[in-house]
Amino acid sequence: MAADTDNATEQSKKPKKIKDRRHPDYVRCRSEPLIGSLTRKKRVCKTNAEWAEFTRKGSRESREFIDDMQAGQNSTP
């Protein structure tokens, strides 16, 4: 009887696996090539929310870089 209650509390402590791929806490993994290697890859896993922030940060930095480069071309010495 006590084993049943211990087993039930262990199951309640485990987080439920998220099956909805659009959920912000759903974990997605992708393989990225390692620089300097033709065959090795690095597996990166993040939640959807982390991937969205990663994409926003990369887009923001790219936009800033392009804006800085265009500003440098338009200025006269």
C-alpha positions in Angstrom: 0.0 0.0 0.0 2.8 2.4 0.9 4.6 1.5 -2.3 1.5 2.6 -4.3 1.5 6.1 -2.7 5.3 6.4 -3.2 4.9 5.5 -6.9 2.0 8.0 -7.3 4.0 10.8 -5.8 7.0 10.1 -8.1 4.7 10.2 -11.1 3.2 13.5 -10.0 6.6 15.1 -9.6 7.5 14.2 -13.2 6.7 16.9 -15.7 4.3 15.9 -18.4 5.7 15.5 -21.9 4.5 18.3 -24.2 3.2 16.9 -27.5 2.0 20.2 -29.1 4.9 21.3 -31.3 3.7 24.9 -31.2 3.8 25.1 -27.3 6.5 27.5 -26.1 8.1 24.9 -23.8 8.2 22.1 -26.5 11.9 21.1 -27.0 13.2 21.1 -30.5 16.7 19.8 -31.5 18.7 20.5 -34.6 22.1 19.6 -35.9 24.6 22.3 -36.7 27.8 21.7 -38.6 31.0 22.3 -36.6 33.3 24.8 -38.2 36.5 23.1 -39.6 34.9 19.7 -39.9 33.2 18.3 -43.0 31.3 15.5 -41.2 31.0 16.4 -37.5 27.8 18.0 -36.3 26.7 19.5 -33.0 23.2 18.7 -31.7 21.5 21.8 -30.2 18.2 21.5 -28.2 16.2 24.4 -27.0 12.5 25.2 -26.3 10.4 27.0 -28.9 10.6 30.1 -26.8 14.5 29.9 -26.7 14.6 29.3 -30.5 12.3 32.4 -31.0 14.6 34.6 -28.9 17.7 33.2 -30.7 16.1 34.1 -34.0 15.1 37.6 -32.8 18.6 38.3 -31.5 20.2 37.1 -34.7 17.9 39.2 -36.9 18.4 42.3 -34.7 22.2 41.9 -34.8 22.1 41.4 -38.6 19.9 44.5 -39.1 22.2 46.6 -36.9 25.2 45.4 -38.9 23.6 46.3 -42.2 22.4 49.7 -40.9 26.0 50.5 -39.7 27.5 49.4 -43.0 25.0 51.5 -45.0 25.6 54.5 -42.8 29.4 54.2 -43.4 28.8 54.2 -47.2 26.6 57.3 -47.1 29.0 59.5 -45.1 31.5 61.7 -46.9 35.0 62.2 -45.7 
